[in-house]
Amino acid sequence: MRKAKHGKVATINDLREALAKKRGTDMARLTKTGIFALIAAEVSALAGHKNTISWWRTLKTGGELNPKYHGRILF
């Protein structure tokens, strides 16, 4: 989630592919990736400016914001 640069976005499937590549497997599980992305988003949002995870740049597979993330829609 940290690697999504300003002006760019990533999807959960992008995260799954990156995790799989890093670990040398075919694919990471959707449910577990989603759960840990949600946890990272919540912790990052609650930490405020102390944490630099751009969780709002991680979208659902269809390209929409995840309504479960802390703060929901930011604009």
C-alpha positions in Angstrom: 0.0 0.0 0.0 3.0 2.3 0.6 4.2 1.9 -3.0 1.1 3.6 -4.5 2.6 6.9 -5.4 0.8 10.3 -5.5 -1.5 10.3 -8.5 -1.5 6.5 -8.8 -3.8 3.8 -7.4 -3.6 0.1 -6.7 -6.3 -2.5 -6.4 -6.5 -5.4 -4.0 -5.6 -7.7 -6.9 -2.4 -5.6 -7.4 -1.5 -6.2 -3.8 -2.3 -9.9 -4.2 0.1 -10.2 -7.2 2.8 -8.3 -5.4 2.6 -10.5 -2.3 2.6 -13.7 -4.4 5.6 -12.5 -6.4 7.5 -11.6 -3.2 6.7 -15.0 -1.7 7.2 -17.1 -4.9 3.6 -18.3 -5.1 0.9 -18.2 -7.8 -1.5 -15.9 -6.0 -2.2 -14.6 -2.5 -5.7 -15.2 -1.0 -8.3 -12.5 -1.7 -9.9 -12.7 1.7 -6.7 -12.6 3.7 -5.2 -9.8 1.6 -8.4 -7.8 2.0 -8.4 -8.3 5.8 -4.8 -7.2 6.2 -5.3 -4.2 3.9 -8.2 -3.2 6.1 -6.1 -3.6 9.2 -3.3 -1.5 7.6 -5.8 1.2 6.6 -7.3 1.4 10.1 -4.0 1.5 11.9 -2.6 4.1 9.5 -5.7 6.3 9.7 -5.7 6.2 13.5 -2.0 7.0 13.6 -2.5 10.2 11.8 0.6 11.9 10.3 2.9 9.5 12.1 2.3 6.8 9.4 2.7 7.2 5.7 0.5 4.4 4.3 -1.6 5.9 1.5 -4.5 3.5 2.2 -7.0 5.6 0.2 -5.1 4.8 -3.0 -5.9 1.1 -2.6 -9.1 0.5 -4.4 -11.5 -2.5 -4.6 -11.0 -4.7 -7.7 -13.8 -2.8 -9.6 -11.9 0.5 -9.1 -14.1 1.9 -6.3 -13.2 3.1 -2.8 -13.6 0.5 -0.1 -16.4 1.6 2.1 -15.0 -0.4 5.0 -11.8 1.7 5.2 -11.5 4.3 8.1 -12.7 7.7 7.1 -14.6 6.4 4.1 -14.7 8.9 1.3 -12.2 11.7 1.9 -13.4 14.3 -0.5 
